[in-house]
Amino acid sequence: MTFSKRLAHGVAFATMAMAAASAAYAQETTSAIRGEVTGTSGGPVANASVTVLHVPSGTRAVTRTDDTGIFDARGLRVGGPYTITLSAPGFETRTITDLNLVQADTLRLNFDLVEANSVDEVVITAARNPEADNRGSSSTLGRDSIEAVVSVTRDIRDLARRNLLASSNAQADGGISIAGSNPKTNRITIDGASVQDDFGLNSGGLPTLRGPISLDAVEQFSVTAVPYDVENGDFQGGAIDIVLRSGGNDFHGTAFVNYLNDGLNGEKLKGRSVPQAISQTNYGGFLSGPILQDRLFF
């Protein structure tokens, strides 16, 4: 649940978001894990059980390897940490922990299993999917990176400027230009839903002059310049994809307050006095936790 309230000329607003572990998201909001399981002789291990556990929420995805030893788990929450447990008849059970996933990306894992009671070395490797880097120049901010961003306005556009190819266009209501594109040509999604200014009323490309959501609500923020993957389309500029936070089995909360008045602003512009009467208070917070343990969260 996220809530934010701003007092400026008598205007106030509030937002709330709820999410369950079984929610169905668009492709840009989820992650995947794909890998290969081989035995001591190097041959594939078929019908091995692979359990993918999202530790904060306790939710699990269970799949099995095919005849070639390949497994594929999709539709996973972004972030983590994840724990993967692999078991097969006649082999030692293996576990890998502290994995974190990136939205719209596939993590590659290779498991080399040893037979039960064997003393052979166990090798577990992980690597980025080379195909994921083929989508164009992109960057993704996780929750820790988002909290480290200094933002006076607490606007998601401050996150986009962390990408070297993204810049703020002052002549376009603070819109984000990605690799020189017009802000109106970008695709912007929140949990897979389009939030562009379809009517073209704002030159910044967003439907509002301020950011549409609070920074506290964002789990991962991705900027992709000129993506040419066939899974992307219907736009000409760059892509900004936002995944909102979901709850887990533990309660978490944050709070913030920003204050601004005319005493914090300059009084002169190019040597001329510019009297201003400004009074603005912006405050809000974030709260998440379980409704049903391991099943439903707010």
Order of alpha helices (4+ residues) and beta strands (2+ residues): beta-beta-beta-beta-beta-beta-beta-beta-beta-beta-beta-alpha-alpha-beta-beta-beta-beta-beta-beta-beta-beta-beta-beta-beta-beta
